[in-house]
Amino acid sequence: MTTTFERLRTILIKDYMFTPDLLVLDAPLEELGIDSLGTAELLFNIEDEFGVTLPPDAVQLTTLGDVVGFIDGLIVAQHKSKIQTDPIADLVLPAV
């Protein structure tokens, strides 16, 4: 199973041409050269890759670890929202 961090690293390597050794959880986005415009672009790529919807509120992301935590939080929140909206959608019935 691929982790959120591994998927994020794949995006950064492919779209931003980073070398993998630079991409560690505590790497500051600013030191990687990802400014506020770059962060916005990255968030749109995350939306596509992870199938999440970004909230309209601004979010402060400082490190790659912050980005991973933000993605994981979105996935959990949106999954819970889906279950609360349509509890039958994820119901698995036993095989007969």
RAKABEL-V407856 format. One line per field, one symbol per residue. phi: phi as a letter, one per 30 degrees, with the letter a starting at -180 (. if undefined). psi: psi as a letter, one per 20 degrees, with the letter a starting at -180 (. if undefined). burial: b if it has 9 or more other C-alpha atoms within 8 Angstrom, else e. A space follows every 10 residues. Layout:
phi=???
psi=???
burial=???
This chain:
phi=.ddeddddee dddddchdde ddcbecdded ddicdddddd ddddddeddc iccdddddbc ccbddddddd dddddddddd dddddbddec dccddc
psi=pprggghggg ghgghikqqh iinqhjppgg hijoahghgg gghhhggggi krpqqiqqqo phrhhggghg ggggggghgg ggghgmhhhj ppqqq.
burial=eeebbebbbe bbbeeeebee eebeeebbbe eeebeeeebe eebebbbeee ebeeeeeeee ebbbbbbbee bbebbeebee ebbeeebeee eeeeee
